[in-house]
């Protein structure tokens, strides 16, 4: 049986197809203004890669901020449950998940079955999120994908004191005018983001092993700083961390389908 998970985020849309215990195909695209359009495009992308059609999907679960507007899913699930389940399935020893997406950050505690025990999240401010990195990348005139590597080249500690995106951008421009190296500024931003996320995690109690998910987890500088801020090394996932939510949605889709079949 083929099941699908579709995660429509503010910046990117992700989809995962699974058959039994195996991932068949995955896709990540830039989100469109309308969540319905993002969903159609990303699901078509994974179907095309797998040589399948919508008729081949037995059950689909949607998640993300646009989940209620995905036209083809059978049910929806919270991002918190999906990220917890996706990380746990990938590495069963995971007990804490830190997720930083386009517009929010979450800390999740899960049990030995991948079920959520406690969680905390911040969606009131874009600081410490993927959008925050995008704004600063534009201000520094660097590619978003280069920021992690640049952060690791830092030789001087620069602190970013402002937590607001608008004020932080102004602070970054001032640091550039003072002659500070771009790598040092980005390293300071990475540490500021990591400290913010670590505070969320510490608020619910950090338990090893720890996974870092979401698009920002692909940034090496933030990942390194987060491990240091938490005081524990992060457990590497065997998948693209950005698709963890969509993977969790696909896993829940499989569970729902099995329960549906058992009841009939």
C-alpha positions as a Markdown table, in Angstrom:
| # | Residue | x | y | z |
|---|---|---|---|---|
| 1 | Unk | 0.0 | 0.0 | 0.0 |
| 2 | Unk | 1.2 | 3.5 | -0.8 |
| 3 | Unk | 0.7 | 6.3 | 1.7 |
| 4 | Unk | 1.6 | 10.0 | 1.6 |
| 5 | Unk | 2.6 | 12.7 | 4.0 |
| 6 | Unk | 2.3 | 16.3 | 2.9 |
| 7 | Unk | 3.8 | 19.2 | 4.9 |
| 8 | Unk | 2.8 | 22.6 | 3.7 |
| 9 | Unk | 5.0 | 25.2 | 5.5 |
| 10 | Unk | 5.3 | 28.9 | 5.2 |
| 11 | Unk | 8.5 | 28.8 | 3.1 |
| 12 | Unk | 8.6 | 25.3 | 1.7 |
| 13 | Unk | 6.2 | 22.4 | 0.9 |
| 14 | Unk | 7.4 | 18.8 | 1.4 |
| 15 | Unk | 5.9 | 15.4 | 0.5 |
| 16 | Unk | 6.9 | 11.8 | 1.2 |
| 17 | Unk | 5.6 | 8.6 | -0.3 |
| 18 | Unk | 6.0 | 5.4 | 1.6 |
| 19 | Unk | 5.3 | 1.7 | 0.7 |
| 20 | Unk | 5.1 | -0.4 | 3.8 |
| 21 | Unk | 8.3 | 0.4 | 5.7 |
| 22 | Unk | 10.2 | 2.1 | 2.9 |
| 23 | Unk | 10.4 | 5.6 | 1.6 |
| 24 | Unk | 9.5 | 5.6 | -2.1 |
| 25 | Unk | 10.2 | 9.2 | -3.0 |
| 26 | Unk | 10.4 | 12.7 | -1.5 |
| 27 | Unk | 10.2 | 16.2 | -2.7 |
| 28 | Unk | 10.7 | 19.8 | -1.4 |
| 29 | Unk | 9.6 | 22.9 | -3.2 |
| 30 | Unk | 9.3 | 26.6 | -2.5 |
| 31 | Unk | 5.8 | 27.3 | -1.1 |
| 32 | Unk | 3.4 | 29.2 | -3.4 |
| 33 | Unk | 1.1 | 32.0 | -2.2 |
| 34 | Unk | -1.9 | 29.5 | -2.0 |
| 35 | Unk | -1.3 | 26.3 | 0.1 |
| 36 | Unk | -3.6 | 24.3 | -2.3 |
| 37 | Unk | -1.2 | 25.1 | -5.2 |
| 38 | Unk | 1.9 | 24.2 | -3.1 |
| 39 | Unk | 0.2 | 20.9 | -2.1 |
| 40 | Unk | -0.7 | 20.0 | -5.7 |
| 41 | Unk | 2.8 | 20.8 | -7.0 |
| 42 | Unk | 4.7 | 18.9 | -4.3 |
| 43 | Unk | 2.5 | 15.8 | -4.4 |
| 44 | Unk | 2.7 | 15.7 | -8.2 |
| 45 | Unk | 6.5 | 15.9 | -7.9 |
| 46 | Unk | 6.8 | 12.8 | -5.7 |
| 47 | Unk | 4.3 | 10.9 | -7.7 |
| 48 | Unk | 6.1 | 11.6 | -10.9 |
| 49 | Unk | 9.5 | 10.6 | -9.4 |
| 50 | Unk | 7.9 | 7.3 | -8.3 |
| 51 | Unk | 6.0 | 6.7 | -11.6 |
| 52 | Unk | 2.7 | 6.7 | -9.7 |
| 53 | Unk | -0.6 | 8.6 | -9.8 |
| 54 | Unk | -3.0 | 10.0 | -7.1 |
| 55 | Unk | -5.1 | 6.8 | -7.6 |
| 56 | Unk | -2.2 | 4.8 | -6.2 |
| 57 | Unk | -2.3 | 6.6 | -2.8 |
| 58 | Unk | -4.3 | 4.6 | -0.3 |
| 59 | Unk | -4.2 | 7.2 | 2.5 |
| 60 | Unk | -2.7 | 10.7 | 2.8 |
| 61 | Unk | -2.1 | 12.9 | 5.9 |
| 62 | Unk | -1.5 | 16.7 | 5.8 |
| 63 | Unk | 0.5 | 18.8 | 8.3 |
| 64 | Unk | 2.0 | 22.2 | 8.5 |
| 65 | Unk | 0.5 | 25.7 | 8.6 |
| 66 | Unk | -1.4 | 25.1 | 5.4 |
| 67 | Unk | -2.7 | 21.6 | 6.3 |
| 68 | Unk | -6.4 | 22.6 | 6.4 |
| 69 | Unk | -6.2 | 23.7 | 2.8 |
| 70 | Unk | -4.7 | 20.6 | 1.3 |
| 71 | Unk | -7.5 | 19.2 | -1.0 |
| 72 | Unk | -6.5 | 15.6 | -1.3 |
| 73 | Unk | -5.6 | 14.4 | 2.2 |
| 74 | Unk | -7.8 | 12.0 | 4.3 |
| 75 | Unk | -6.9 | 13.6 | 7.6 |
| 76 | Unk | -4.6 | 16.2 | 9.1 |
| 77 | Unk | -2.2 | 16.1 | 12.0 |
| 78 | Unk | -0.2 | 18.6 | 14.0 |
| 79 | Unk | 3.4 | 19.4 | 13.0 |
| 80 | Unk | 4.5 | 18.5 | 16.6 |
| 81 | Unk | 3.2 | 14.9 | 16.3 |
| 82 | Unk | 4.6 | 14.5 | 12.8 |
| 83 | Unk | 8.1 | 15.8 | 13.6 |
| 84 | Unk | 8.2 | 13.6 | 16.7 |
| 85 | Unk | 7.1 | 10.5 | 14.8 |
| 86 | Unk | 9.4 | 11.1 | 11.8 |
| 87 | Unk | 12.5 | 11.7 | 13.9 |
| 88 | Unk | 11.8 | 8.6 | 16.1 |
| 89 | Unk | 11.2 | 6.3 | 13.1 |
| 90 | Unk | 14.5 | 7.4 | 11.6 |
| 91 | Unk | 16.4 | 7.0 | 14.9 |
| 92 | Unk | 14.4 | 5.2 | 17.6 |
| 93 | Unk | 16.6 | 6.3 | 20.4 |
| 94 | Unk | 15.5 | 10.0 | 19.9 |
| 95 | Unk | 13.7 | 11.4 | 22.9 |
| 96 | Unk | 14.0 | 15.2 | 22.2 |
| 97 | Unk | 13.3 | 16.9 | 18.9 |
| 98 | Unk | 14.1 | 20.6 | 18.2 |
| 99 | Unk | 12.5 | 21.8 | 15.0 |
| 100 | Unk | 13.1 | 25.2 | 13.4 |
| 101 | Unk | 11.0 | 25.9 | 10.4 |
| 102 | Unk | 10.2 | 29.0 | 8.3 |
| 103 | Unk | 8.2 | 30.9 | 10.9 |
| 104 | Unk | 8.4 | 29.0 | 14.1 |
| 105 | Unk | 10.5 | 26.9 | 16.4 |
| 106 | Unk | 9.4 | 23.9 | 18.4 |
| 107 | Unk | 10.9 | 21.6 | 21.1 |
| 108 | Unk | 9.3 | 18.2 | 21.5 |
| 109 | Unk | 9.7 | 15.4 | 24.0 |
| 110 | Unk | 8.7 | 11.9 | 22.8 |
| 111 | Unk | 8.5 | 8.5 | 24.4 |
| 112 | Unk | 9.9 | 5.1 | 23.2 |
| 113 | Unk | 7.0 | 4.8 | 20.8 |
| 114 | Unk | 7.5 | 8.2 | 19.2 |
| 115 | Unk | 4.4 | 9.7 | 20.9 |
| 116 | Unk | 4.6 | 13.3 | 22.2 |
| 117 | Unk | 5.0 | 13.7 | 26.0 |
| 118 | Unk | 5.6 | 17.5 | 26.2 |
| 119 | Unk | 6.2 | 20.3 | 23.8 |
| 120 | Unk | 6.8 | 24.0 | 23.6 |
| 121 | Unk | 6.8 | 26.3 | 20.6 |
| 122 | Unk | 7.3 | 29.9 | 19.5 |
| 123 | Unk | 5.3 | 31.2 | 16.6 |
| 124 | Unk | 4.9 | 34.8 | 17.8 |
| 125 | Unk | 8.1 | 36.2 | 16.3 |
| 126 | Unk | 10.1 | 35.4 | 13.2 |
| 127 | Unk | 13.4 | 35.8 | 15.1 |
| 128 | Unk | 15.2 | 32.4 | 15.4 |
| 129 | Unk | 13.4 | 30.9 | 12.4 |
| 130 | Unk | 14.2 | 30.2 | 8.7 |
| 131 | Unk | 12.7 | 33.6 | 7.7 |
| 132 | Unk | 15.1 | 35.3 | 10.1 |
| 133 | Unk | 18.0 | 33.6 | 8.3 |
| 134 | Unk | 16.6 | 34.7 | 4.9 |
| 135 | Unk | 16.4 | 38.3 | 5.9 |
| 136 | Unk | 19.9 | 38.4 | 7.3 |
| 137 | Unk | 21.3 | 36.6 | 4.2 |
| 138 | Unk | 19.8 | 39.3 | 2.0 |
| 139 | Unk | 21.2 | 42.0 | 4.3 |
| 140 | Unk | 24.7 | 40.4 | 4.1 |
| 141 | Unk | 24.3 | 39.7 | 0.3 |
| 142 | Unk | 25.2 | 36.0 | 0.8 |
| 143 | Unk | 23.4 | 32.9 | -0.4 |
| 144 | Unk | 21.3 | 31.2 | 2.3 |
| 145 | Unk | 22.9 | 27.8 | 1.6 |
| 146 | Unk | 26.4 | 29.3 | 2.2 |
| 147 | Unk | 25.6 | 30.6 | 5.7 |
| 148 | Unk | 26.4 | 27.4 | 7.6 |
| 149 | Unk | 29.8 | 27.0 | 6.0 |
| 150 | Unk | 30.6 | 30.7 | 6.5 |
| 151 | Unk | 29.7 | 30.4 | 10.2 |
| 152 | Unk | 32.3 | 27.7 | 10.7 |
| 153 | Unk | 35.1 | 30.0 | 9.4 |
| 154 | Unk | 34.5 | 32.5 | 12.2 |
| 155 | Unk | 37.6 | 33.6 | 14.1 |
| 156 | Unk | 36.2 | 36.3 | 16.3 |
| 157 | Unk | 33.2 | 36.1 | 18.7 |
| 158 | Unk | 30.5 | 38.6 | 17.7 |
| 159 | Unk | 27.3 | 38.8 | 19.8 |
| 160 | Unk | 23.9 | 39.7 | 18.3 |
| 161 | Unk | 21.9 | 41.3 | 21.1 |
| 162 | Unk | 18.6 | 42.0 | 19.3 |
| 163 | Unk | 16.0 | 39.3 | 19.2 |
| 164 | Unk | 13.6 | 41.2 | 16.8 |
| 165 | Unk | 14.2 | 40.6 | 13.1 |
| 166 | Unk | 13.9 | 44.3 | 12.2 |
| 167 | Unk | 16.4 | 45.4 | 14.9 |
| 168 | Unk | 18.7 | 42.5 | 14.3 |
| 169 | Unk | 18.9 | 43.4 | 10.6 |
| 170 | Unk | 19.9 | 46.9 | 11.6 |
| 171 | Unk | 22.4 | 45.6 | 14.1 |
| 172 | Unk | 24.0 | 43.4 | 11.4 |
| 173 | Unk | 24.3 | 46.4 | 9.0 |
| 174 | Unk | 26.0 | 48.3 | 11.8 |
| 175 | Unk | 28.5 | 45.5 | 12.4 |
| 176 | Unk | 29.3 | 45.3 | 8.7 |
| 177 | Unk | 30.0 | 49.1 | 8.7 |
| 178 | Unk | 32.2 | 48.6 | 11.7 |
| 179 | Unk | 34.3 | 46.2 | 9.6 |
| 180 | Unk | 33.3 | 43.0 | 11.2 |
| 181 | Unk | 33.8 | 39.9 | 9.1 |
| 182 | Unk | 30.7 | 38.3 | 7.5 |
| 183 | Unk | 31.7 | 34.9 | 8.9 |
| 184 | Unk | 31.9 | 36.3 | 12.5 |
| 185 | Unk | 28.5 | 38.0 | 12.1 |
| 186 | Unk | 26.9 | 34.8 | 10.8 |
| 187 | Unk | 28.4 | 32.8 | 13.6 |
| 188 | Unk | 26.9 | 35.3 | 16.1 |
| 189 | Unk | 23.5 | 34.9 | 14.5 |
| 190 | Unk | 23.9 | 31.1 | 14.6 |
| 191 | Unk | 24.6 | 31.2 | 18.3 |
| 192 | Unk | 21.7 | 33.6 | 19.0 |
| 193 | Unk | 19.3 | 31.3 | 17.1 |
| 194 | Unk | 20.6 | 28.2 | 18.9 |
| 195 | Unk | 20.3 | 29.8 | 22.3 |
| 196 | Unk | 16.7 | 30.7 | 21.6 |
| 197 | Unk | 15.9 | 27.2 | 20.5 |
| 198 | Unk | 17.8 | 25.7 | 23.4 |
| 199 | Unk | 15.7 | 27.7 | 25.9 |
| 200 | Unk | 12.6 | 26.2 | 24.5 |
| 201 | Unk | 14.0 | 22.7 | 24.8 |
| 202 | Unk | 15.3 | 23.2 | 28.4 |
| 203 | Unk | 11.8 | 24.5 | 29.3 |
| 204 | Unk | 10.3 | 21.0 | 28.7 |
| 205 | Unk | 13.4 | 19.1 | 29.9 |
| 206 | Unk | 16.1 | 17.8 | 27.6 |
| 207 | Unk | 16.5 | 14.1 | 27.3 |
| 208 | Unk | 19.0 | 12.3 | 25.0 |
| 209 | Unk | 19.1 | 11.4 | 22.2 |
| 210 | Unk | 18.4 | 14.8 | 20.5 |
| 211 | Unk | 17.4 | 15.4 | 16.9 |
| 212 | Unk | 17.4 | 18.7 | 15.0 |
| 213 | Unk | 14.7 | 18.9 | 12.3 |
| 214 | Unk | 13.4 | 21.4 | 9.8 |
| 215 | Unk | 15.0 | 23.4 | 7.1 |
| 216 | Unk | 17.3 | 25.3 | 9.5 |
| 217 | Unk | 18.8 | 22.0 | 10.6 |
| 218 | Unk | 20.6 | 21.9 | 7.3 |
| 219 | Unk | 22.7 | 24.9 | 8.5 |
| 220 | Unk | 25.9 | 23.5 | 9.9 |
| 221 | Unk | 26.6 | 26.6 | 12.0 |
| 222 | Unk | 23.2 | 26.6 | 13.8 |
| 223 | Unk | 23.4 | 22.8 | 14.3 |
| 224 | Unk | 26.8 | 23.0 | 15.9 |
| 225 | Unk | 25.8 | 26.0 | 18.1 |
| 226 | Unk | 22.6 | 24.2 | 19.2 |
| 227 | Unk | 24.5 | 21.2 | 20.4 |
| 228 | Unk | 26.8 | 23.4 | 22.4 |
| 229 | Unk | 23.9 | 25.4 | 23.8 |
| 230 | Unk | 22.1 | 22.2 | 24.9 |
| 231 | Unk | 25.3 | 20.7 | 26.3 |
| 232 | Unk | 24.7 | 17.4 | 24.4 |
| 233 | Unk | 25.7 | 16.3 | 20.9 |
| 234 | Unk | 22.9 | 16.1 | 18.3 |
| 235 | Unk | 22.0 | 12.7 | 16.8 |
| 236 | Unk | 22.5 | 12.7 | 13.0 |
| 237 | Unk | 19.4 | 11.7 | 11.0 |
| 238 | Unk | 19.7 | 9.5 | 8.0 |
| 239 | Unk | 17.3 | 11.7 | 6.0 |
| 240 | Unk | 17.0 | 15.3 | 4.9 |
| 241 | Unk | 15.9 | 16.9 | 8.2 |
| 242 | Unk | 13.6 | 19.2 | 6.2 |
| 243 | Unk | 11.3 | 16.4 | 5.3 |
| 244 | Unk | 10.9 | 15.0 | 8.8 |
| 245 | Unk | 7.4 | 16.4 | 9.2 |
| 246 | Unk | 6.2 | 15.0 | 5.9 |
| 247 | Unk | 7.7 | 11.6 | 6.8 |
| 248 | Unk | 5.9 | 11.7 | 10.1 |
| 249 | Unk | 2.7 | 12.5 | 8.3 |
| 250 | Unk | 3.2 | 9.5 | 6.0 |
| 251 | Unk | 3.9 | 7.2 | 9.0 |
| 252 | Unk | 0.7 | 8.4 | 10.7 |
| 253 | Unk | -1.1 | 7.8 | 7.4 |
| 254 | Unk | 0.0 | 4.2 | 7.4 |
| 255 | Unk | -1.2 | 3.8 | 11.0 |
| 256 | Unk | -4.6 | 5.3 | 10.2 |
| 257 | Unk | -5.0 | 3.1 | 7.1 |
| 258 | Unk | -4.1 | 0.0 | 9.1 |
| 259 | Unk | -6.7 | 0.9 | 11.8 |
| 260 | Unk | -9.2 | 1.6 | 9.1 |
| 261 | Unk | -8.7 | -1.7 | 7.5 |
| 262 | Unk | -8.8 | -3.6 | 10.8 |
| 263 | Unk | -12.1 | -2.0 | 11.7 |
| 264 | Unk | -13.7 | -3.1 | 8.4 |
